[in-house]
């Protein structure tokens, strides 16, 4: 059941990971 691009949940997960990495790399 995959479509082109990201699903909303995948997009939220990616944003969360980027936010955590940003918090670690730029304290």
PDBQT receptor file of N, H, CA, C and O in Angstrom, charges set to zero:
ATOM      1  N   UNK A   1       0.845  -1.206   0.000  1.00  0.00    +0.000 N 
ATOM      2  CA  UNK A   1       0.000   0.000   0.000  1.00  0.00    +0.000 C 
ATOM      3  C   UNK A   1       0.878   1.252   0.000  1.00  0.00    +0.000 C 
ATOM      4  O   UNK A   1       0.615   2.206   0.732  1.00  0.00    +0.000 OA
ATOM      5  N   UNK A   2       1.911   1.236  -0.820  1.00  0.00    +0.000 N 
ATOM      6  H   UNK A   2       2.125   0.460  -1.414  1.00  0.00    +0.000 HD
ATOM      7  CA  UNK A   2       2.789   2.409  -0.849  1.00  0.00    +0.000 C 
ATOM      8  C   UNK A   2       2.431   3.304  -2.020  1.00  0.00    +0.000 C 
ATOM      9  O   UNK A   2       2.108   2.839  -3.114  1.00  0.00    +0.000 OA
ATOM     10  N   UNK A   3       2.497   4.587  -1.761  1.00  0.00    +0.000 N 
ATOM     11  H   UNK A   3       2.759   4.964  -0.873  1.00  0.00    +0.000 HD
ATOM     12  CA  UNK A   3       2.262   5.567  -2.817  1.00  0.00    +0.000 C 
ATOM     13  C   UNK A   3       3.517   6.395  -3.000  1.00  0.00    +0.000 C 
ATOM     14  O   UNK A   3       4.511   6.203  -2.300  1.00  0.00    +0.000 OA
ATOM     15  N   UNK A   4       3.463   7.312  -3.942  1.00  0.00    +0.000 N 
ATOM     16  H   UNK A   4       2.655   7.468  -4.511  1.00  0.00    +0.000 HD
ATOM     17  CA  UNK A   4       4.635   8.155  -4.181  1.00  0.00    +0.000 C 
ATOM     18  C   UNK A   4       4.834   9.111  -3.014  1.00  0.00    +0.000 C 
ATOM     19  O   UNK A   4       3.871   9.651  -2.471  1.00  0.00    +0.000 OA
ATOM     20  N   UNK A   5       6.095   9.316  -2.632  1.00  0.00    +0.000 N 
ATOM     21  H   UNK A   5       6.878   8.876  -3.073  1.00  0.00    +0.000 HD
ATOM     22  CA  UNK A   5       6.389  10.237  -1.547  1.00  0.00    +0.000 C 
ATOM     23  C   UNK A   5       6.227   9.588  -0.183  1.00  0.00    +0.000 C 
ATOM     24  O   UNK A   5       6.154   8.366  -0.050  1.00  0.00    +0.000 OA
ATOM     25  N   UNK A   6       6.173  10.450   0.826  1.00  0.00    +0.000 N 
ATOM     26  H   UNK A   6       6.233  11.442   0.718  1.00  0.00    +0.000 HD
ATOM     27  CA  UNK A   6       6.071   9.964   2.193  1.00  0.00    +0.000 C 
ATOM     28  C   UNK A   6       4.632  10.006   2.676  1.00  0.00    +0.000 C 
ATOM     29  O   UNK A   6       3.828  10.814   2.210  1.00  0.00    +0.000 OA
ATOM     30  N   UNK A   7       4.320   9.124   3.617  1.00  0.00    +0.000 N 
ATOM     31  H   UNK A   7       4.973   8.468   3.995  1.00  0.00    +0.000 HD
ATOM     32  CA  UNK A   7       3.030   9.225   4.287  1.00  0.00    +0.000 C 
ATOM     33  C   UNK A   7       3.160  10.242   5.413  1.00  0.00    +0.000 C 
ATOM     34  O   UNK A   7       4.267  10.664   5.744  1.00  0.00    +0.000 OA
ATOM     35  N   UNK A   8       2.052  10.631   5.993  1.00  0.00    +0.000 N 
ATOM     36  H   UNK A   8       1.152  10.288   5.724  1.00  0.00    +0.000 HD
ATOM     37  CA  UNK A   8       2.083  11.646   7.046  1.00  0.00    +0.000 C 
ATOM     38  C   UNK A   8       2.894  11.154   8.242  1.00  0.00    +0.000 C 
ATOM     39  O   UNK A   8       3.670  11.911   8.827  1.00  0.00    +0.000 OA
ATOM     40  N   UNK A   9       2.714   9.896   8.600  1.00  0.00    +0.000 N 
ATOM     41  H   UNK A   9       2.084   9.281   8.125  1.00  0.00    +0.000 HD
ATOM     42  CA  UNK A   9       3.445   9.347   9.751  1.00  0.00    +0.000 C 
ATOM     43  C   UNK A   9       4.939   9.329   9.479  1.00  0.00    +0.000 C 
ATOM     44  O   UNK A   9       5.730   9.698  10.347  1.00  0.00    +0.000 OA
ATOM     45  N   UNK A  10       5.336   8.905   8.284  1.00  0.00    +0.000 N 
ATOM     46  H   UNK A  10       4.694   8.605   7.578  1.00  0.00    +0.000 HD
ATOM     47  CA  UNK A  10       6.763   8.885   7.945  1.00  0.00    +0.000 C 
ATOM     48  C   UNK A  10       7.330  10.286   7.984  1.00  0.00    +0.000 C 
ATOM     49  O   UNK A  10       8.451  10.492   8.449  1.00  0.00    +0.000 OA
ATOM     50  N   UNK A  11       6.557  11.263   7.493  1.00  0.00    +0.000 N 
ATOM     51  H   UNK A  11       5.647  11.095   7.114  1.00  0.00    +0.000 HD
ATOM     52  CA  UNK A  11       7.025  12.648   7.497  1.00  0.00    +0.000 C 
ATOM     53  C   UNK A  11       7.230  13.137   8.926  1.00  0.00    +0.000 C 
ATOM     54  O   UNK A  11       8.221  13.806   9.219  1.00  0.00    +0.000 OA
ATOM     55  N   UNK A  12       6.293  12.804   9.818  1.00  0.00    +0.000 N 
ATOM     56  H   UNK A  12       5.489  12.260   9.580  1.00  0.00    +0.000 HD
ATOM     57  CA  UNK A  12       6.422  13.221  11.217  1.00  0.00    +0.000 C 
ATOM     58  C   UNK A  12       7.628  12.566  11.872  1.00  0.00    +0.000 C 
ATOM     59  O   UNK A  12       8.325  13.203  12.662  1.00  0.00    +0.000 OA
ATOM     60  N   UNK A  13       7.884  11.301  11.554  1.00  0.00    +0.000 N 
ATOM     61  H   UNK A  13       7.318  10.783  10.912  1.00  0.00    +0.000 HD
ATOM     62  CA  UNK A  13       9.040  10.606  12.125  1.00  0.00    +0.000 C 
ATOM     63  C   UNK A  13      10.332  11.254  11.653  1.00  0.00    +0.000 C 
ATOM     64  O   UNK A  13      11.246  11.468  12.449  1.00  0.00    +0.000 OA
ATOM     65  N   UNK A  14      10.414  11.565  10.370  1.00  0.00    +0.000 N 
ATOM     66  H   UNK A  14       9.671  11.391   9.723  1.00  0.00    +0.000 HD
ATOM     67  CA  UNK A  14      11.616  12.205   9.826  1.00  0.00    +0.000 C 
ATOM     68  C   UNK A  14      11.840  13.558  10.489  1.00  0.00    +0.000 C 
ATOM     69  O   UNK A  14      12.970  13.894  10.845  1.00  0.00    +0.000 OA
ATOM     70  N   UNK A  15      10.775  14.336  10.656  1.00  0.00    +0.000 N 
ATOM     71  H   UNK A  15       9.858  14.063  10.367  1.00  0.00    +0.000 HD
ATOM     72  CA  UNK A  15      10.903  15.648  11.298  1.00  0.00    +0.000 C 
ATOM     73  C   UNK A  15      11.380  15.483  12.739  1.00  0.00    +0.000 C 
ATOM     74  O   UNK A  15      12.219  16.254  13.205  1.00  0.00    +0.000 OA
ATOM     75  N   UNK A  16      10.855  14.491  13.442  1.00  0.00    +0.000 N 
ATOM     76  H   UNK A  16      10.173  13.864  13.063  1.00  0.00    +0.000 HD
ATOM     77  CA  UNK A  16      11.260  14.260  14.831  1.00  0.00    +0.000 C 
ATOM     78  C   UNK A  16      12.738  13.895  14.905  1.00  0.00    +0.000 C 
ATOM     79  O   UNK A  16      13.458  14.395  15.770  1.00  0.00    +0.000 OA
ATOM     80  N   UNK A  17      13.195  13.029  14.004  1.00  0.00    +0.000 N 
ATOM     81  H   UNK A  17      12.610  12.624  13.302  1.00  0.00    +0.000 HD
ATOM     82  CA  UNK A  17      14.605  12.628  14.003  1.00  0.00    +0.000 C 
ATOM     83  C   UNK A  17      15.496  13.827  13.709  1.00  0.00    +0.000 C 
ATOM     84  O   UNK A  17      16.521  14.014  14.364  1.00  0.00    +0.000 OA
ATOM     85  N   UNK A  18      15.115  14.635  12.736  1.00  0.00    +0.000 N 
ATOM     86  H   UNK A  18      14.282  14.484  12.204  1.00  0.00    +0.000 HD
ATOM     87  CA  UNK A  18      15.909  15.820  12.402  1.00  0.00    +0.000 C 
ATOM     88  C   UNK A  18      15.957  16.776  13.592  1.00  0.00    +0.000 C 
ATOM     89  O   UNK A  18      17.002  17.361  13.873  1.00  0.00    +0.000 OA
ATOM     90  N   UNK A  19      14.841  16.936  14.288  1.00  0.00    +0.000 N 
ATOM     91  H   UNK A  19      13.991  16.460  14.060  1.00  0.00    +0.000 HD
ATOM     92  CA  UNK A  19      14.800  17.838  15.441  1.00  0.00    +0.000 C 
ATOM     93  C   UNK A  19      15.724  17.336  16.549  1.00  0.00    +0.000 C 
ATOM     94  O   UNK A  19      16.418  18.130  17.183  1.00  0.00    +0.000 OA
ATOM     95  N   UNK A  20      15.736  16.032  16.785  1.00  0.00    +0.000 N 
ATOM     96  H   UNK A  20      15.171  15.386  16.270  1.00  0.00    +0.000 HD
ATOM     97  CA  UNK A  20      16.606  15.462  17.820  1.00  0.00    +0.000 C 
ATOM     98  C   UNK A  20      18.069  15.631  17.432  1.00  0.00    +0.000 C 
ATOM     99  O   UNK A  20      18.891  16.021  18.262  1.00  0.00    +0.000 OA
ATOM    100  N   UNK A  21      18.397  15.342  16.183  1.00  0.00    +0.000 N 
ATOM    101  H   UNK A  21      17.729  15.025  15.509  1.00  0.00    +0.000 HD
ATOM    102  CA  UNK A  21      19.777  15.498  15.724  1.00  0.00    +0.000 C 
ATOM    103  C   UNK A  21      20.207  16.952  15.817  1.00  0.00    +0.000 C 
ATOM    104  O   UNK A  21      21.342  17.234  16.199  1.00  0.00    +0.000 OA
ATOM    105  N   UNK A  22      19.328  17.873  15.479  1.00  0.00    +0.000 N 
ATOM    106  H   UNK A  22      18.405  17.644  15.169  1.00  0.00    +0.000 HD
ATOM    107  CA  UNK A  22      19.657  19.294  15.554  1.00  0.00    +0.000 C 
ATOM    108  C   UNK A  22      19.913  19.698  17.000  1.00  0.00    +0.000 C 
ATOM    109  O   UNK A  22      20.815  20.490  17.272  1.00  0.00    +0.000 OA
ATOM    110  N   UNK A  23      19.126  19.160  17.929  1.00  0.00    +0.000 N 
ATOM    111  H   UNK A  23      18.393  18.516  17.707  1.00  0.00    +0.000 HD
ATOM    112  CA  UNK A  23      19.305  19.495  19.344  1.00  0.00    +0.000 C 
ATOM    113  C   UNK A  23      20.637  18.962  19.864  1.00  0.00    +0.000 C 
ATOM    114  O   UNK A  23      21.265  19.574  20.727  1.00  0.00    +0.000 OA
ATOM    115  N   UNK A  24      21.063  17.816  19.330  1.00  0.00    +0.000 N 
ATOM    116  H   UNK A  24      20.552  17.319  18.628  1.00  0.00    +0.000 HD
ATOM    117  CA  UNK A  24      22.332  17.227  19.775  1.00  0.00    +0.000 C 
ATOM    118  C   UNK A  24      23.517  17.956  19.141  1.00  0.00    +0.000 C 
ATOM    119  O   UNK A  24      24.504  18.249  19.814  1.00  0.00    +0.000 OA
ATOM    120  N   UNK A  25      23.415  18.242  17.859  1.00  0.00    +0.000 N 
ATOM    121  H   UNK A  25      22.613  18.004  17.312  1.00  0.00    +0.000 HD
ATOM    122  CA  UNK A  25      24.545  18.846  17.147  1.00  0.00    +0.000 C 
ATOM    123  C   UNK A  25      24.693  20.328  17.461  1.00  0.00    +0.000 C 
ATOM    124  O   UNK A  25      25.804  20.858  17.437  1.00  0.00    +0.000 OA
ATOM    125  N   UNK A  26      23.582  21.003  17.758  1.00  0.00    +0.000 N 
ATOM    126  H   UNK A  26      22.680  20.573  17.778  1.00  0.00    +0.000 HD
ATOM    127  CA  UNK A  26      23.625  22.447  18.018  1.00  0.00    +0.000 C 
ATOM    128  C   UNK A  26      23.020  22.759  19.379  1.00  0.00    +0.000 C 
ATOM    129  O   UNK A  26      21.883  23.223  19.463  1.00  0.00    +0.000 OA
ATOM    130  N   UNK A  27      23.777  22.507  20.446  1.00  0.00    +0.000 N 
ATOM    131  H   UNK A  27      24.701  22.130  20.378  1.00  0.00    +0.000 HD
ATOM    132  CA  UNK A  27      23.253  22.712  21.811  1.00  0.00    +0.000 C 
ATOM    133  C   UNK A  27      23.146  24.195  22.164  1.00  0.00    +0.000 C 
ATOM    134  O   UNK A  27      22.725  24.538  23.268  1.00  0.00    +0.000 OA
TER     135      UNK A  27
